[in-house]
Amino acid sequence: HPIRAITLMPGFHIFTAIGFVFIFFRVLKMRIILGRVILLFIIGLSLVLNFVYYMHQYYVHSPIEYGYFWQYGYKEALIYAKENETKFGNIVMTYEYDQPYIYYLFYNKIDPVWYQKNWDYNKNGTIDRFKRVVGKYTFRNIEYSKDINISNTLLIGTPQEIPDNAKVIKIIKFPDGKTAFKIVET
């Protein structure tokens, strides 16, 4: 994880810079001009190709192959919930992928000051790490066998939480085609 390894970054930068400067000055000391130009061209081309490869991997492949880590699907699920929220008394969204209420607040443009004043849904000043309630939205892990019995509720869960035999009204997929969320109404 980058945050844990961030203290190692200066060392890699320093060693890379020293190596680059060392090689660059060794090439400049070469007596054969054509050899110097060819070697500098190869080094420059290698740097450009490495940068292009990195950008391609980061912007093309990573979002597709690692959509889960990019928190993909929250926007689509919450847009669907918002469009249909008047039909339901409750909306329960899984906490399986971690902190979905943040996306609810962001995509619905909820004022952070309002949320900070109204987060205490228990009315006792305690925070439940894996449960949040904002209006009719409850963010917690889905227990399908119990939650299916709550009437007039929209359940937004993972494939692991909502069984294959459930009457799914919408499926939201990761960019790689795997199912991110299943949406069920009770």
C-alpha positions in Angstrom: 0.0 0.0 0.0 1.5 3.4 -1.0 0.8 5.0 2.4 2.8 2.3 4.2 5.7 2.5 1.7 5.8 6.2 1.3 8.9 6.6 3.6 10.8 4.4 1.1 10.2 6.7 -1.8 13.0 9.2 -1.3 15.5 6.4 -1.2 14.4 5.1 -4.6 14.4 8.6 -6.0 17.9 9.3 -4.7 19.4 6.0 -6.0 17.7 6.4 -9.4 19.0 10.0 -9.7 22.6 8.9 -8.7 22.5 6.1 -11.2 21.1 8.3 -14.0 23.7 11.0 -13.4 26.5 8.4 -13.2 25.5 6.8 -16.5 24.9 10.2 -18.2 28.4 11.5 -17.3 30.0 8.2 -18.3 28.2 8.4 -21.7 29.4 12.0 -22.2 33.0 11.0 -21.5 32.8 8.5 -24.4 35.2 9.5 -27.2 33.1 8.1 -30.1 30.4 10.7 -30.8 28.1 8.3 -32.7 28.2 5.8 -29.8 27.4 8.6 -27.4 24.4 9.7 -29.5 23.1 6.2 -29.9 23.4 5.4 -26.2 21.7 8.6 -25.2 18.9 7.9 -27.8 18.4 4.4 -26.4 18.3 5.7 -22.8 15.9 8.5 -23.8 13.7 6.1 -25.7 13.7 3.7 -22.8 12.5 6.5 -20.5 9.8 7.6 -22.8 8.5 4.0 -23.4 8.6 3.3 -19.7 6.5 6.4 -19.0 4.0 5.6 -21.8 3.7 2.0 -20.5 3.1 3.3 -17.0 0.4 5.8 -18.1 -1.3 3.1 -20.2 -1.3 0.6 -17.3 -2.6 3.2 -14.9 -5.3 4.8 -17.0 -6.4 1.9 -19.2 -5.8 -1.4 -17.5 -6.0 -0.6 -13.7 -9.5 0.8 -13.7 -10.8 -2.3 -15.6 -8.8 -5.0 -13.8 -9.0 -3.4 -10.3 -12.4 -1.7 -10.4 -13.0 -2.9 -6.9 -10.1 -0.9 -5.6 -11.2 2.1 -7.5 -14.6 1.9 -5.6 -16.4 1.4 -8.8 -20.1 1.0 -8.9 -21.1 3.3 -6.0 -22.1 6.1 -8.3 -24.4 3.9 -10.4 -25.9 2.2 -7.4 -26.6 5.5 -5.6 -28.0 7.1 -8.7 -30.4 4.2 -9.1 -31.4 4.5 -5.4 -31.9 8.2 -5.7 -34.1 7.8 -8.8 -36.3 5.3 -7.0 -36.1 6.4 -3.3 -39.7 7.7 -3.3 -40.9 4.1 -3.9 -39.3 2.8 -0.7 -39.5 3.4 3.0 -36.0 2.2 3.5 -32.8 1.8 1.5 -30.1 -0.5 2.8 -26.7 -0.4 1.1 -23.9 -2.8 1.9 -20.9 -1.8 3.9 -18.9 -4.7 2.4 -16.8 -2.5 0.2 -16.3 0.0 3.0 -17.8 3.4 3.8 -20.6 3.8 1.2 -22.1 6.7 3.0 -19.3 8.9 1.9 -20.3 8.3 -1.7 -24.0 9.0 -0.8 -23.0 12.3 0.8 -20.8 13.2 -2.2 -23.1 12.3 -5.1 -26.1 13.8 -3.4 -24.2 17.0 -2.6 -24.9 16.8 1.1 -23.3 19.7 3.0 -20.6 18.4 5.2 -21.5 20.9 7.9 -25.1 19.5 8.0 -23.8 15.9 8.2 -21.4 16.8 11.0 -24.3 18.2 13.0 -26.6 15.3 12.2 -24.5 12.2 12.2 -25.5 11.1 15.7 -28.5 8.9 14.6 -28.2 6.9 17.9 -28.6 10.1 19.9 -25.9 8.9 22.4 -22.7 10.3 20.8 -21.3 6.9 19.9 -20.1 5.9 16.4 -20.8 2.5 14.9 -17.9 1.9 12.5 -19.9 -0.4 10.3 -23.2 1.3 10.2 -24.4 4.8 9.2 -27.9 6.2 8.9 -28.8 9.2 6.8 -32.5 9.7 6.4 -34.0 6.6 4.9 -30.6 5.3 3.9 -28.9 2.7 6.1 -25.4 1.7 5.3 -24.4 -1.7 6.8 -23.7 -5.2 5.8 -26.7 -7.0 4.3 -28.1 -10.1 6.0 -30.3 -11.3 3.2 -32.3 -13.9 5.1 -33.3 -11.2 7.6 -33.4 -8.1 5.4 -35.7 -9.7 2.8 -38.4 -9.6 5.5 -38.2 -5.8 5.9 -41.1 -4.5 3.9 -40.8 -1.7 1.3 -37.0 -1.8 1.3 -34.4 -1.5 -1.5 -31.4 -3.7 -0.8 -28.1 -2.9 -2.5 -25.6 -5.7 -1.8 -22.7 -7.6 -3.1 -23.0 -11.0 -4.9 -21.8 -12.7 -1.7 -24.6 -11.1 0.3 -27.5 -11.5 -2.1 -28.1 -15.1 -3.4 -28.4 -16.0 -7.0 -32.0 -17.1 -6.5 -33.0 -13.6 -5.4 -35.3 -11.5 -7.6 -32.7 -9.0 -8.6 -34.1 -5.8 -10.3 -30.7 -4.4 -11.3 -27.1 -5.5 -11.5 -24.2 -3.1 -11.5 -20.9 -4.5 -12.9 -17.3 -3.7 -12.4 -15.5 -2.6 -15.6 -14.1 -6.2 -15.9 -17.6 -7.6 -16.1 -17.9 -9.1 -12.6 -20.9 -8.1 -10.5 -20.3 -5.3 -8.1 -23.8 -4.8 -6.7 -27.1 -6.6 -6.9 -30.2 -4.5 -6.2 -33.3 -6.2 -4.8 -36.6 -4.8 -3.6 -38.6 -6.4 -0.7 
